[in-house]
Amino acid sequence: MNVPTAYILVLAAVLFSIGVMGVLVRRNAIIVFMSIELMTNAGNLAFIAFAREFLSTAGQVFVFFTIAVAAAEVAVGLALVVAIFKSKHSIDIDQMSSLKG
Amino acid sequence: MTTDLILFAVISVLAVATALAMLFSRNAVYSTLFLVFNFLVVAVLYLLLNAAFIAMVQVTVYAGAIMVLFLFVVMLLGAEQLSGRTALRWQRPLAVIFGGALLAIIGYVFLFRPAGSASLPPVPAEFGSPAAVGSELFQQYLVPIEIASILLLVSMVGAIVLTRPEKRKAE
């Protein structure tokens, strides 16, 4: 596919902004988590676009590591969500205010 | 060139539409399924950008394993729906304003100060194939891949410890 890299970067920026809005707007902790995944994915898309532009495998290798880190993050994060649900019986992030100063 | 642009336009519209649907779905199960669809669409885009191995990793690890884990937790907790009430009334419009401002800034930089050339260089035959990425991974990036494996092990242990049933501390 031969489209300018700038277009792909704009698509990545749109996806990233949707992820940011999801983190800021939604109150369900799992949806907030999924929005973070969407942002990670947008960053990966930019990496792949630049790897294609400069014909460098390093960008693709970096995406591989990003996916590995995202898998680790999801495992721990969802375990945290389950633990919070067990103690508070809610995953509304507005309820998680025990540490409020 | 024109067919490429049309293809790219269809893929971007699908990706943005599924991302927005993920954001606005009331039911968390639908959100998860829309995000799976979004990841599959982006995997197709990776494939078109000559990153075959990463596209397959995206489908198996992201759309497969990670999203199934999400779906599993959503259904396990039975917390598909939350009431739409928010504690802070001004949070939602402010979030939309800041998100739009971020998008405007990034879009301005990308569109009016283009990062790359207009037409891309031709791709060598082996670029992005599993053999090419794998040899790069295991020759030049051997230490990072070992660190990534340790990270996955630690996160697995952490997940098990966090979800372990509480033991009563009687003694």
Interface residues (C-beta under 8 A of the other chain):
Chain A: M1 N2 V3 P4 T5 A6 Y7 I8 L9 V10 L11 A13 V14 L15 F16 S17 I18 G19 V20 M21 G22 L24 V25 R26 R27 N28 I30 I31 F33 M34 S35 E37 L38 N41 N44 L45 I48 A49 F50 A51 R52 E53 L55 T57 A58 Q60 V61 V63 F64 F65 I67 A68 V69 A70 A71 A72 E73 V74 A75 V76 L78 A79 L80 V81 V82 A83 F85 S90 I91 D92 D94
Chain B: M1 D4 L5 L7 F8 S12 A15 V16 A19 L20 M22 L23 A28 S31 T32 L35 N38 F39 V42 L45 Y46 L48 L49 N50 A51 F53 I54 V57 Q58 V61 Y62 A65 I66 L69 F70 V73 V74 L76 L77 A79 L82 T86 A87 Q91 R92 L94 A95 V96 F98 G99 G100 L102 L103 I106 G107 F110 L111 P114 A115 G116 S117 A118 S119 L120 P121 V123 P124 F127 G128 A132 V133 E136 L137 Q140 Y141 P144 I145 A148 L151 L152 V154 S155 M156 G158 A159 I160 L162 T163
